[in-house]
């Protein structure tokens, strides 16, 4: 009787061991599949997000110089500058740095690239006036372009172009949250867990 009982116990132990090992193997397979799914999602959103805008502005340019002609004479040159500029604000999501921690089931976003602002201005010059002693030169046109670009950057900062681009970025990042949340994983940014879609909106990027 004891031999039979001992045999039954041994059989149960062996079956339990096989079942436990099998369950552990299944968990590992699921974990690997989840990791692959997250990597695929990261690959799918690793693209360039571009928000476009257009700015038109009129600038009045004037510059006074003093030249020596027997005595100091003040001369002036003027121009009316019409600028039409196409502006793009872009995020290159292929530059996102991340880490997948399979042990804790965590996707950590380490860094998000800064926005890239590109300005493509078209200049038209009207009513160009210059004294004989002080003609328009290449330096004058370069100074105008530098000044105009600085002003356009101020206009871009004051517009909703950057915020619109950031909203599009948040929309893409929300896909990470939806996926990790559905798989029972945690999404982190700057070592802070993202616990809701609303928390993404409050990120300081």
C-alpha positions as CSV (number, residue, x, y, z in Angstrom):
1,X,0.0,0.0,0.0
2,X,2.8,2.3,0.9
3,X,4.6,1.6,-2.4
4,X,1.4,2.5,-4.3
5,X,0.9,5.7,-2.3
6,X,4.5,6.6,-2.8
7,X,4.2,6.0,-6.6
8,X,1.1,8.2,-6.8
9,X,2.9,11.0,-4.9
10,X,5.9,10.7,-7.3
11,X,3.6,10.8,-10.3
12,X,1.8,13.9,-9.1
13,X,5.1,15.7,-8.4
14,X,6.3,14.9,-11.9
15,X,3.0,16.0,-13.5
16,X,3.0,19.3,-11.5
17,X,6.7,19.9,-12.4
18,X,5.9,19.4,-16.1
19,X,2.8,21.7,-15.9
20,X,4.8,24.4,-14.0
21,X,7.6,24.3,-16.6
22,X,5.1,24.4,-19.4
23,X,3.3,27.4,-17.9
24,X,6.6,29.2,-17.4
25,X,7.5,28.5,-21.1
26,X,4.1,29.9,-22.2
27,X,4.6,33.0,-20.1
28,X,8.0,33.6,-21.7
29,X,6.6,33.1,-25.2
30,X,3.8,35.6,-24.5
31,X,6.3,38.0,-23.1
32,X,8.5,37.7,-26.1
33,X,5.5,38.1,-28.4
34,X,4.5,41.3,-26.5
35,X,8.0,42.7,-26.8
36,X,8.1,42.0,-30.5
37,X,4.7,43.8,-30.9
38,X,5.9,46.8,-29.0
39,X,9.1,47.0,-31.1
40,X,7.0,46.7,-34.3
41,X,4.8,49.6,-33.0
42,X,7.9,51.7,-32.3
43,X,9.1,51.0,-35.8
44,X,5.7,51.9,-37.3
45,X,5.6,55.4,-35.7
46,X,9.3,56.1,-36.4
47,X,8.5,58.6,-39.0
48,X,8.7,62.3,-39.6
49,X,5.7,64.3,-38.3
50,X,5.5,67.6,-40.2
51,X,3.2,70.5,-39.5
52,X,3.2,73.2,-42.2
53,X,2.4,76.9,-42.0
54,X,2.7,80.0,-44.3
55,X,3.7,83.5,-43.2
56,X,3.4,86.7,-45.3
57,X,4.9,90.0,-44.1
58,X,6.0,93.4,-45.3
59,X,9.2,94.9,-44.0
60,X,10.5,98.4,-44.4
61,X,14.3,98.5,-44.5
62,X,16.4,101.6,-44.1
63,X,20.1,102.2,-43.3
64,X,22.0,105.3,-42.8
65,X,25.7,105.6,-43.5
66,X,28.3,108.4,-43.2
67,X,30.7,108.8,-46.0
68,X,33.7,111.1,-46.3
69,X,33.4,113.5,-49.3
70,X,35.4,116.6,-48.3
71,X,33.3,116.3,-45.1
72,X,31.1,113.7,-43.4
73,X,27.9,113.3,-45.4
74,X,25.0,111.1,-44.2
75,X,23.4,109.0,-46.9
76,X,20.5,106.6,-46.7
77,X,19.3,103.5,-48.5
78,X,15.7,102.1,-48.3
79,X,13.7,99.2,-49.6
80,X,10.3,97.7,-49.1
81,X,10.6,93.9,-48.6
82,X,7.7,91.5,-49.1
83,X,8.4,88.1,-47.6
84,X,6.3,84.9,-48.2
85,X,7.7,82.1,-46.1
86,X,6.8,78.4,-46.0
87,X,7.5,77.0,-42.5
88,X,7.6,73.5,-41.3
89,X,7.9,72.2,-37.8
90,X,8.9,68.5,-37.7
91,X,9.6,65.7,-35.2
92,X,11.8,62.9,-36.4
93,X,10.5,60.0,-34.3
94,X,13.2,57.7,-35.6
95,X,15.4,59.5,-33.2
96,X,13.4,58.5,-30.1
97,X,15.6,56.7,-27.5
98,X,13.8,54.0,-25.7
99,X,14.4,50.9,-23.6
100,X,12.2,47.7,-23.4
101,X,12.4,46.0,-20.0
102,X,10.9,42.6,-20.3
103,X,11.5,41.7,-16.7
104,X,9.3,44.5,-15.4
105,X,7.1,44.7,-18.5
106,X,8.1,48.4,-19.0
107,X,8.6,50.5,-22.1
108,X,10.8,53.4,-21.1
109,X,11.1,56.4,-23.4
110,X,14.4,58.0,-22.5
111,X,14.4,61.0,-24.8
112,X,12.2,62.6,-27.5
113,X,13.9,64.6,-30.3
114,X,13.4,68.4,-30.3
115,X,11.3,69.9,-33.0
116,X,13.1,71.0,-36.2
117,X,11.9,74.3,-37.6
118,X,12.7,75.1,-41.2
119,X,11.9,78.4,-42.9
120,X,11.9,78.8,-46.6
121,X,11.4,82.5,-47.4
122,X,10.9,84.1,-50.7
123,X,12.0,87.8,-50.9
124,X,10.7,90.5,-53.2
125,X,12.2,93.9,-53.1
126,X,10.2,97.1,-54.0
127,X,10.9,100.8,-54.0
128,X,14.6,100.3,-53.6
129,X,16.2,103.7,-53.0
130,X,19.9,104.3,-52.6
131,X,22.2,107.2,-52.7
132,X,24.9,107.4,-55.4
133,X,27.5,107.3,-52.6
134,X,25.9,104.3,-50.8
135,X,24.5,101.7,-53.2
136,X,22.9,98.4,-52.1
137,X,25.4,95.6,-51.8
138,X,25.4,91.9,-51.1
139,X,25.9,92.6,-47.4
140,X,22.7,94.7,-47.3
141,X,20.7,91.9,-48.8
142,X,22.2,89.4,-46.3
143,X,21.5,91.7,-43.4
144,X,17.8,91.9,-44.5
145,X,17.6,88.1,-44.8
146,X,19.1,87.6,-41.3
147,X,16.8,90.2,-39.7
148,X,13.7,88.8,-41.5
149,X,14.4,85.3,-40.4
150,X,14.8,86.4,-36.8
151,X,11.4,88.2,-37.0
152,X,9.8,85.2,-38.6
153,X,11.1,83.0,-35.7
154,X,9.4,85.4,-33.2
155,X,6.2,85.1,-35.3
156,X,6.4,81.3,-35.3
157,X,6.8,81.3,-31.5
158,X,3.8,83.5,-31.1
159,X,1.7,81.4,-33.4
160,X,0.0,78.0,-32.8
161,X,2.2,76.2,-35.3
162,X,4.5,74.7,-32.6
163,X,1.6,73.7,-30.4
164,X,-0.2,72.1,-33.3
165,X,3.0,70.1,-34.1
166,X,3.3,69.1,-30.4
167,X,-0.3,67.9,-30.4
168,X,0.4,65.7,-33.3
169,X,3.5,64.3,-31.5
170,X,1.3,63.6,-28.4
171,X,-1.2,61.8,-30.6
172,X,1.6,59.5,-31.9
173,X,2.9,58.9,-28.4
174,X,-0.5,57.9,-27.2
175,X,-0.3,54.9,-29.4
176,X,2.5,53.6,-27.2
177,X,0.3,54.1,-24.1
178,X,-2.7,52.3,-25.7
179,X,-0.6,49.4,-26.7
180,X,1.4,49.0,-23.5
181,X,-1.8,49.4,-21.4
182,X,-3.6,46.8,-23.4
183,X,-0.8,44.3,-22.9
184,X,-0.5,44.9,-19.2
185,X,2.8,46.8,-19.6
186,X,3.8,50.2,-18.1
187,X,4.9,53.2,-20.2
188,X,7.5,55.5,-18.6
189,X,8.9,58.8,-19.7
190,X,11.8,60.4,-17.7
191,X,11.4,57.7,-15.1
192,X,7.7,58.7,-14.5
193,X,5.0,56.2,-15.2
194,X,2.3,57.4,-17.7
195,X,-0.9,56.2,-16.1
196,X,-3.5,57.8,-18.5
197,X,-3.9,59.5,-21.9
198,X,-4.4,62.8,-20.0
199,X,-1.0,62.4,-18.4
200,X,0.5,62.5,-21.9
201,X,-1.0,65.9,-22.6
202,X,0.9,67.3,-19.6
203,X,4.3,66.0,-20.6
204,X,7.1,68.7,-20.7
205,X,8.8,67.8,-24.0
